[in-house]
């Protein structure tokens, strides 16, 4: 095997704690996440639940149909916000509008629309 230099880890950050637009309809101000990221961080409000989550990608026109699911874990950051971290692979998703869902093992979930960019 030849040694291959590793490219830097690319992390996408999705801020949900700032009054993010909810729902699958496109609205100005949707956050854009690059398809090239390796890890996604979803920043939730203080007091959000910590622990295991499943991070899911859905298409707005196919609500409740998971296109991909990634295990994640939520911890409390030093500033008190809760951050879900999940290793993701978005390389097979064409640019466009999607729904990001974060689901607890209990089945409770939250979601927001976002854009995948090249």
C-alpha positions in Angstrom: 0.0 0.0 0.0 1.2 3.4 -0.9 0.9 6.1 1.8 -1.8 8.6 0.9 -1.8 12.0 2.6 -5.0 12.5 4.5 -7.1 15.5 3.6 -8.2 17.7 6.5 -11.4 16.6 8.3 -14.2 18.7 7.0 -16.9 19.6 9.5 -20.3 21.2 8.7 -22.1 23.1 11.4 -25.9 23.4 11.4 -27.2 26.0 13.9 -30.7 25.1 15.2 -30.7 27.1 18.4 -31.1 30.5 16.7 -34.7 30.2 15.6 -34.0 28.2 12.4 -36.8 27.9 9.9 -38.6 24.6 10.4 -40.2 22.4 7.8 -39.6 21.2 4.3 -40.6 24.3 2.3 -37.8 26.4 1.0 -37.3 29.7 2.8 -34.7 32.4 2.5 -32.0 31.8 5.1 -31.8 28.0 4.8 -28.4 26.9 5.9 -26.2 25.3 3.3 -24.0 22.2 4.1 -21.3 21.1 1.7 -21.6 17.5 0.3 -17.9 17.2 1.0 -18.1 17.2 4.8 -17.0 14.2 6.9 -18.8 15.2 10.1 -21.9 17.2 10.9 -22.4 19.2 14.1 -26.0 20.2 14.9 -26.0 22.9 17.5 -29.1 22.8 19.7 -30.3 25.1 22.5 -29.2 24.9 26.1 -31.2 22.3 28.0 -31.6 20.0 24.9 -31.3 16.2 25.6 -27.8 14.7 25.4 -26.9 11.1 24.5 -27.6 9.0 21.4 -29.3 10.4 18.3 -29.8 9.3 14.7 -29.2 12.0 12.2 -31.4 11.5 9.1 -31.5 13.1 5.6 -35.0 13.2 3.9 -36.2 14.8 0.7 -39.0 17.4 1.3 -41.3 15.8 -1.2 -40.9 12.4 0.5 -41.5 13.4 4.1 -40.9 10.5 6.6 -38.8 8.6 4.0 -35.2 8.4 5.2 -32.7 8.6 2.4 -29.7 8.1 4.8 -29.3 7.7 8.6 -26.1 8.3 10.6 -25.5 7.6 14.3 -24.7 10.6 16.4 -24.0 11.6 20.0 -25.0 14.8 21.7 -22.9 16.5 24.4 -22.9 19.8 26.3 -20.4 22.3 25.0 -18.5 24.7 27.4 -21.0 27.5 26.5 -23.9 25.3 27.5 -25.2 24.6 24.0 -25.8 20.9 23.1 -24.0 19.7 20.0 -24.9 16.5 18.2 -21.8 15.1 16.3 -22.3 12.5 13.5 -19.9 11.2 10.9 -21.8 11.6 7.6 -21.4 10.9 3.9 -23.3 13.3 1.7 -21.2 12.7 -1.5 -24.0 10.8 -3.3 -26.6 13.6 -2.7 -27.1 16.0 -5.6 -27.2 19.7 -4.6 -30.6 20.8 -3.5 -33.2 21.0 -0.7 -33.4 18.4 2.0 -34.8 17.9 5.5 -32.4 17.3 8.3 -33.9 15.2 11.1 -32.4 14.3 14.5 -34.1 11.5 16.3 -33.8 10.2 19.8 -34.0 6.4 20.5 -37.4 7.1 22.1 -38.7 8.2 18.7 -39.0 11.9 19.5 -37.4 14.0 16.8 -36.9 17.5 15.5 -36.2 18.7 12.0 -35.3 21.6 9.7 -34.9 22.3 6.0 -31.4 22.8 4.7 -29.5 22.9 1.4 -26.8 20.5 0.3 -24.2 22.3 -1.8 -21.4 20.9 -4.0 
